[in-house]
């Protein structure tokens, strides 16, 4: 395992390449000037003591020396020992509604963007917990498996949008069922948490039954209701992201998507969780963060490289060797050509 104590020094390589191209450009211009000095015999006399082969070798040694020294400046380190780390945490599945109703703008800038913002804050507060993502609409799929790599989890979270699942609708039960299937693969169900994020429009109506199953397994479900009681229209966007209208029903009337708190509240109550309405207020997810922080944690084991050792000395030494050799190589010969009229000869 390799890491760098000063990775920002890699930018020096970019600067070095720019300077190298500039010198190459100036060198080509110099060669053109030399070509115009005169006939071959005149140029040979003027440059008779210059060793072009040595100059080429020195240039390459100089380049290699600088590259190795620049690489040494990044502080390469090698992990020589794999150790076991123990942390306490829980496994958290985030279930995110991606149905078209999440585009409603009764919550600014939209229900979907607000949900992603609040869940991003949740991930930022985790310490030792594992987190996974399940996206759902008419169907569900595992968007990101359980991981302690919070940067990767946030990357997958930011990729979620209402076009992710083609089958529209809102099937809360399908999402909970998928989460339970993954949870049952682990013997420690009591250390599992589900955070269900939706506007609550359950089109199938089986979510409450699955909440009872989760409760029997000791799994807590927190529900986040995204939206407002009055609700709002569902915008329709073209392929360029420009709004072209609002969703309408069969009577050509604009559909208003409202927040169904009853289902979400019941799911949370059955499993001993908490329901929180996410509107336009700040720090809306704070109650859930406090509940998760106060939960019993299990010991989670992981293996990481430790005891990193510096290895910059090797690259620095090689770079200096190249520079010393480059310095010692002569670029002039001892043999000198003398001018004898139109002809010249070597002494």
N, C-alpha and C positions, 0 to 999 in steps of 0.2 A: 504494500500500500504506500503510495507516494503522495505527499502534499507539499505545499510551498508556503513558507512563512511570510514571503513578500511577493505574492502573485502580481501585484501592481507593477512590478519591475518588468514584466513582459511587454509593457508599452514601450520600453526602451528599444526593444527589437524592432518595433514599427518605425521608430525614429531612425534607427540604424539603417533600415532598408531604404528609407527615403534619402538619407545621406549617400548610401551606396549607389543608388540610381543617379544621383546628382554627379558624383565623381565619375561614374561610367560615361555619363553624357559629356563631361569636360574632357575625359580621356579620349573619347572619339574625336572631339574637335582638335585636340593636340596632335593626334595621329594624322589628321588631314593636313595640318600645318607642316608636319615633318615631311609628308609626301611631296609638298610643294617647294622643299628646300633646293632641289636641283636634280641633276642626273644621279644615277645610282652610285657612281664613283665618288661624287662630291658628298653625298649623304654618308657613304661608308667612311670617308675621311673625317667628317665632322663628328660622327658618333662612333669613332673607331674604338674608344675605350669603354663604351657602354655595353654591358652584358644583358641583353634582353631576356634571356632565359632565367637569369638570376632575379631580375626584376619581377617576372611573372611568379616565380616561386615565392619571393618575399611577399608579394601581394596576397597570395593565397594563404600563407602562414599568418599574415596580419589579420585577415578576415576570420580565420578559424580561431585565433587567439581572442579576438573581440567577442565572437559568438559565445565561446566557452565562459568568458568572464561575465558577460551579460546574463547567461544562464545561471552562473553561480550566485549572482546578485538576487535572484528570485528566492534563494534559500531552500533548495530541495531537501526534503526530509523523508526518511523511510521508516515505516512502522515495523519494528522487529518482533513485536510480541502481541498475540491475540489474547485479550482478557475478557472476562465475563462481567458485564455490568448488570446490576439489579436495580430496577425502579419499581415504584408503586403507581398503579394506574388502572384505568378501566378501558374497555373497548366501546367506542362510540360509533354508531351508525347514523349518518345524517341522511334522511330521506327527503328528497327535494322534488316538489311538484313542478313539472315542466309543461303543464297544459297551457293552452293559449290564453286562458283566463289570467294567468300570471303576468301577462303583458299589460293588464289594466293599470292605469296611472292614478288611481285614487290614493295610492301611496307613491310618493315621489322618490326617484324618477320613474320607477315602475315596481310592481310587486316583486318581480324576479330580481331586479338589481338590488332592492332593499334586502331581500332574503339572502342574497350572496354576500352583501356587505356585513350583515349580522353574523352569518355563519363564519365569515372570515375572521371576525373578532373572536368568535368562540375558539377557532383553531389557534389563534395567536395566544390564547390564555392556557392552552394545554401544556402539561409538563409531565412527560412519562406515559401519557395515555396514547392508545392507538385510535386512529380515526379512519372510517371508510365512508364512501359516498354511494348512494343508490338514487338514480334518477327515475322518475315515474311519471306517466300520464295515463294512457289507456293500457299500457304494459309497463313493465319495470325491468331494469337491468343494472348490474353492478358496474358503476362508473369508475370506482377506485376501490381496490381491496384495502383491508385494514393495514395501516402503516404508521410508523412513527416519524416518517419523513414529512414534516408539516409543509415544507416548501412544495413538495410534489402534490400533496393534498390540495393546497390552495391553487396550484396550477390547474388541476382537474376541476376544481370548483369554478374557476373563472371561465372554463370552457363550456359550462352548462348554459343552455338557452332553451327557448320554447320550441325550437326546431330540432332538438336532439332526438326526440322520439316521434316517429311519423304517425302512430296510432293515437289520436287525440282522445280526450276524456280525462276523468280523474278517478283512478282506481286505488284508493288508499289501502284496501285489503291486499292487493297484489304486491304493493311495496312492503307492507309489514310482513307478509308471508315470505318474501325473498330474504328479508333481514333475519327472520326467525330460522330459516333453513341454514343460513351461514352460522348463526349463533349456536344451533344444535350440534354443530361439528366440534364444539369446544365443551369440555366437561364443566367449566366454571361459568354457567349461565348467569349466576347472581352478580357477576362483575360486568354485565353488559348493559348498555344504555342505548335507547333509540330516541333520536330527535326528529320528529315528523314536522315538516314545514309545508304548509299548504294553505289554500283559501277555504278548505273544508268542504268543497262540493264533491262529496262521495257519490259517484254514479252507480256503484255496485251495492253498497250497503252492508258489506260483510266485515268491515273494519272493527266493529265493536266485538264481534265474536272472536276475532284474532287477538284483540286486546285482552280478553279473558285468558286465552292460551298463554300470552306473554306474562300475564300476572301469575299464572300457575308455575311458570318457570322462574319467577323472581326477577323478571326483566322490567325495568322502569322505562316508560315512554313519556317523554316531554313533547308537547305539541305547541307549535308556533303558528298562530293564525295570521296570515299576511293579508291585510286589506282593512276596509272600514265597513261599518254596518250599512250605510247608505249605498256602498259599492260604487262601481264606475263602469263605463263602457269598455269593450275590448277592442283596442285598435288593430287594424290590419295593415301590414307593411308590405311594400313590394320588395323585389330582390335587392334593391339598393338601400333598403332600410328607411325608405320614405313612407310616411303614413298616407294611405290612399282611402281610408274610410274606417268604419266601425262594423263589427260583426252584427249581423241582423238575423232575426228568426224567419220562419216561413211566411209570416205576415208582413215582412219587410220593415219590421220594427227593430230599433237598436236594442241589443241585448245588454242588460245590466248585470254584471257579475257581483254578487254580494258575498260577504264573509259568513260562512256557516260555522258559528262558534259551538253549536250544540254538540256536533259529532266529535270535534277536536277536544272539547272539554270533557266529554264522557270517556274518551280513550285515555286521557291523562288521569282522570279520577280512578278508573278501574285498576290501573297499574301503579298507583301511588306516585304518579308524576305531577307535573304542573303544566297548566295551560297559560300561555302568554300571548296577548294580542300584539302584533307588530304593526304599528301604524307609522305615523310621521314623527314620533317622538325619538329623542336621542337615548342611547344606551338601553334599547328595548329588551335586549337579550340578557341583561344583567341578572335577573332572578334565576334563570336557568344556569348561568355560570356559577352562581353561589351554590345551587343545589348539587351540581356535579362536583364542585370542590369539596363539599362536605360528605360525599359518599364514601363508603368503604372501598379501599383500593386493594387490589391483589398485587403480588410481586411478579413483575415481568422481567424476564431475563433476555439479554441481548449480548452479542459479541462484537467487540470493536478493536481496532488496532490501537495500541498504546505504546508509550515509551518511544516516541519518534526520535531518531538521531539525525543530526545535521550531516549532509553529504555535499555541501557546497565546496568544501576544501578540495575534493578531487577535481571538480570542474575548474576551480580557480588555479590549481597547480598545473593542469594540462594547458590552460590558456596562457599562463606565464611561460611555460616551456616553449610554446609556439612563438611567443613574442621574443624570447631570448634568441632562439634559433634564427628568427627573421632578422634580428639586429646583427647577428654575426655573419650573415651571408654577404659577401662583397658584391657590389654591382658594377665595379670597374676592373678592367684587365690591366696587367702590368706591361703587356705588349702595346707599343705605340706606333702608329703609322705616320711616316714622314712624307712631306710633299716633295715630289721630284718633277716639277713642271706639270705636264698633263697627266703624269702617272704617279703612283705612290707605292711605297713598299713598307713592310714591317721591319722594325728594329728588333 
